[in-house]
Amino acid sequence: MSHSRRSVLTRGAGLLAVGAATSLAGCSGDAGAGSESFDSGYAAFFTLNDWANQVAGDHAEFRDPVEVGQLGHGWEPDGTLAADVASTDAFVYLDSPEFAWAQDLAATLEADYDSVTVIDGLAGVEDDLLDWDHSHEEEEETHEEEETHDEGGHEDEAEDDGETGQYDPHVWVDPVLAAGVVETIADGLADADPDNADDYADNAAAYAEELDAVDAAFESIAERADRDVAVIAGHDSFQYLEERYGFRLHSPVGVSPQNEPSQNEIADTIELVDEEGIDVVLYDRFESSTLAEAIVENSDATEMVAVSSAGGTTEEWNDAGYGYLEQMTEINVPAFERAFGVQ
C-alpha cells in the first residue's frame, strides 16, 4: 500500500489533487478501521451526511463537502478534498455514476488508504434499484453522436458508462429503502469501530422508526388521493415513491435533469393538467421554477408548490435545522397531499 502523494494524483487526476504532502502523511496513523480513535468522516451529500451523523451519534462527526444550495450529483469538488477525507476515518457514498467524483474518491481510498472505511450506501438495496429510462429522443441522438465521433477507444468507455448508469440513484426519497441505506451505514461503522457497534445498531433502529412515520404518511396520501396523477415541472426524482405507493408523477422533462422538454411535451403536460383538473403544479426547489410558471399561466392550474429531491439543502432549511426527515415531512408530504387532491 502506498500513501504517497503520487498515488492520489495518479488515480484521481485533477479531482484528487492535493496540497501539501504532510496532509497525507497523517493518514498513515492509527485513525481508521478498528481504531479506538474513530471519530470523524465524510459523506458524499446532504442526506447521507445526515444519516451518517444520526447513526454515529456522539461517537463521530461526519461532514458534507457539498455547499449549501447545491446537490451532490453533478458537483465538482476542489483539489483538497482527497486529503481532507483521507485524514478522517470513514467515507459514505453511493456507488453510482451520477456521483462519479465520489466513485473516484472511493476507489482511491480503497486502494491506498485502508485506514479509511469506505461505505457504499447502495450495497444493501441493489436488488431494489429502478431503471433510469432516458426516453427523450434528443438525448438518445446526442449520445449516439458522441459514440460515433469518439476515437481511440472512447466509444467503448462511453458504452460502459451507459450500461453501468442505467438505474435511478434517487433511492433516498423512498423511506423504506432509506432504512436499508441507514442499516448499511450502521454495519459499516460497526466494522470500523466494533467497540461501539451496539450503539450504531440502536441509533439506526431508532431512526428507522422515524422513517416508518414518513412511510405511513405517504401511504396515507396514496389511500386518500382524489387523483392518481400529479405534474412535476422538472426532472422526476421520485420514481421510487411512485413505485412504492402507486401514484404517478407526470414530467415533461423526464428523469434526467439534462433533458430539455420540447414544446409538444409542454403542450401535452398542459393538456393533462386541464383534463385531470389539476390545480397544483409541483417543481423541484433545486431547479428553476420557470417551467412551472409557464404551465400554470397556460393551463387551468392556479398554484405551483415546491418539493425537495432531498439531495441537498437550502440556506433557509439549513437555518431552520431541517434534516432529511424535515424535508420529507414539512416540504414533500404536504406538497404531495395538495398535488394529489388529498382532502
Secondary structure, DSSP 8 states (H G I E B T S, - for coil): ----HHHHHHHHGGGG--S-HHHHHGGGSS-STT-TT--EEEESSHHHHHHHHHHHTTS-EEE--S-TT--STT----TTHHHHHHTSSEEEE--SGGGHHHHHHHHHHHHH-TTSEEEEGGGGSGGG--B-----HHHHHHHHHHHHH--TTHHHHHHHHHHHT-B---GGGSHHHHHHHHHHHHHHHHHH-GGGHHHHHHHHHHHHHHHHHHHHHHHHHHHH-S-SEEEESS----HHHHHHH--EEE-SS-S-TT----HHHHHHHHHHHHHHT--EEEEETTS-SHHHHHHHHTSS--EEEEE--SSS--HHHHHTT--HHHIIIIIIHHHHHHHTT--
